[in-house]
Amino acid sequence: MSQGRTLTFNIFRYDPQVPDDKPKMVKYQLEEAPGMTVFIALNMLREQQDPSLQFDFVCRAGICGSCAMVINGYPTLACRTLTSKYPKGEITLMPLPGFELIGDLSVNTGKFMRELAERLKLWLHPRNDEVDIHRIEAPMDPEEAAKLYELERCVECGVCVSACATKQMRDTFVGAVGMMKIARFELDSRDARSVEDFYHVIGNQDGVFGCMTLLGCQDNCPKDLPHMQQIAYLRRKMATALV
């Protein structure tokens, strides 16, 4: 068996918790293995060369969204990115912009998502406020359930936020992930909120009318979610609220 090629990783290193530490790029080299992903390579680097290297992961299967980072200039998931994708064998890794840095490649997407949920009230507002645990749950139309399931596939990785030029310029912009979640509840027949209610949340420059339609969210989403379709849908809905 022929020996694998040598990969060169240029990795951003900075720990804000360490006094006097400064951002820098550190170079590592590693022999490539068949089917190797960037995630596998990072684990090998941490185990074999530098145990202080910080990055996040949970599922290793593109489901949790934890290992999102910028790979050669593109935000994506490390566990779904093969090293063989890069013919020169040179890979540069940076943390996702737009989030609080924990250290190296690790960012606090959870804090952002929690604050977004509180700001946009991203939970079901039932039409009937009375709770009856003995009442049989009302059936949902299969077509409606399929539409909601499509939007529920978001893993909150933060890639769409980092790929959004508007979000990088205006911190108050809710981003594609916020609008995707709003669309999910606007489509839900069980939610009591009206179009006017949603308009007061995202019917402004921080919401649907601030999107510049550069398709960064659509092009980079690792789950191939229909971001632009839902943003266009919400724009039409918000426009009707003005009539």
N, C-alpha and C positions, 0 to 999 in steps of 0.2 A: 504494500500500500504506500502510495506517495505521501510525502509529508505535506501538511496543510500550509497555507501561506501565513505570513506574519501580519497581523492586524495592528494598526497604530491608532490608539485612542487619545484624543485631546479632550480632557475633561475639566470643566469648570470646578474650581475648588474655593470654597469660602465658608467659614463657620462664623456667623455673627455672634455666637455665644462666647467665642474665644477672644479675649482682649488683644488688640493690636493685629489681629489677623486681617489680611487684605486679599481681595479677589485676585485669582490667578488661574492660569491654564497649566495643567500638569499632563505630561505625556506618559502613556503606558503602552507596552507592547505585549501581544498575546498571540499564541498560535491558534489559528482558526480550526474549528471542528465542523464536520458535516452537519447541516441543519442548525447551526449556531444562530441564536438571536442575540440582539444587543443586551437583553436582560440576562441571558446565560453568561455572556462575556463579562458583564458587570459583577455578577456573583463570583465568577472565577477570579477576577481582579481583586475583589475584596477578600476572598478566602486565601489567595496565594501571594498577593503582593502588597495590598494596603487595606488593612482592616478598618481604617478610619473613614473610608469612602462612604458617603451618605447618599442613599437613594431609597425609594419606596417601592414595595411590591406586596401583593397579597395572594392573588389567584393564579398568576402566571398564564392566564388563558384569555386575556382581553375582556374580562368581565367586570373586574373591580375598578379599573381605570387608574390605579395607584401609580403605575410606572410611567406615566406620561412625562415626556421631556422633549426638548428640541434636539433633533438628530440631524446633523448636517443642514441646519437652517429650517427644518420643518418640524412643527410640533406633532408628535404621534406617540404611540405606545411602544415601549422598548420590547415588550414580550411578543409583539406581533411584527417586529422588524428584523428580518434576516440580515446577517452581516454580509452574505453573498450578494446583497443588493448593491453593494458599493465595490465596483471593479478595482478601484485603486487601493482598497483596503485601508483607507484613512477615514476615521469617523470622529466627528466633533460633537460633544455632548454638552448641552447647556440646560439650565433649569427653565421651566415655563415662565415667561414674563407675565406680569399682571397679578401675581400672587405673592403673599408674604414668604420670604425665603426662610426655610428652617436650617438648611445647610447643604452645600454642594448642589446636588440635583434634586433635593427634596424641598417641596413647597407645600404650603398649608392650603390646599384646595378645600378642605373640610370647613374651615372658618369662612371662606368666601361663600360656599354653598349654603351654609347655615344662615348667614346674614342675608343672602339673597332670598331664601325661603321666608324669612321673617319680614323682609321688606315688601315682597310681592304677595304674601299670604298664600303660599303654595301648598294648600291643603284643601280637601273637599269641604265645601260649605253646603251641607245638606239642606234640601228644601223643607224637610220636617225636622224641627229642632227637638221634638219629643223622642226620647230613647225608649224603645221597647225591645228588650232582648228576646222576647218570645215571638216577635213578628217575623214572618218568613221574608227573607230577602227578595226584593223585586227582581225579576229576571231582566237581563239587558239584551238588547238586540245584538245579534252576532256581528253585524257590520259595524256597529258602534264600538263593540268590544275590540274588534280588530284594529280600528283606528286608534283607540286609546293604547292598545298594546304596542303599536308601532312607535308611539311617542314615549312610552314607558321604557324603551330599550336604552335610553340615555344612562351612561354609567358615571356621569359627573366627573369625567377625567380632566376637564378644564382645557382641552385642546382647542375647542371652538373659541374660548375666551382669549387664549394666547394668539390665535390666528386672526383675530379681529382687529383691524386697524382703528376702527372707531373706539373700541374699548381701550386700546393703548393710548389714544389721545384724550379720551374723556372717561375718567375713573367711575363716574356715576352711571354710565351706560350699562343696562342690564345684560346685554350680550345675548347671543343665540340661545344659550342654555336657559336663560330666564324666559325668553319668549316661547321656547319649545314647551316649557312646563306650563306657562299660561295657556297656550293653545290646548294642552291636554285637558285642562279644567273647563275651558270654554266649550269644548266639544262634549263634555260629560253632561248628559241630560239630568243627572242627579244633583248637579251643582246649582244652587239658587241664585248665583250672581248673574246680572244682566250684562249686555254689551256696554252699557253706560258705566257699570261698576268696573269692568276691565279697562275701559277707556281712561278712567281716573288713575289707573296704575301704570299703564304703558302707552297711553295715547299722547306721547310727547317726544322730545328729542332724546331723552334717556331711554326711550322704548322703541316702538316700531318705526317712528318717523325719523329716528337718528341713524338708522342703518344705511350705509352707503352702498350696499349691494355689491361688495367686492368679492363675495363668495368664498372668503377665507374659511368660514365655518363649514360650508358645504364641501369644499375641496379637501379639508383635512380631517373631518370627523371620522374616527376609526370604526364607528358603527354604521356609517353611511346613512345617517338620519336625514330626513327631508327638511333641513333648516329653512332654506329659501322658500319652499312651498308653504311652510307654516307662517313665516314672516309675511309673505304676500297675503295669505289668508287672513291674518290678524289685521293687516293694513286695510283690507276691504271692510272687515268688521268694524274697525275703529272709525272708518270714514262714514259708515252708516249712522254711527252714534252722533255725528255732527249735523246730520240732516234734520 
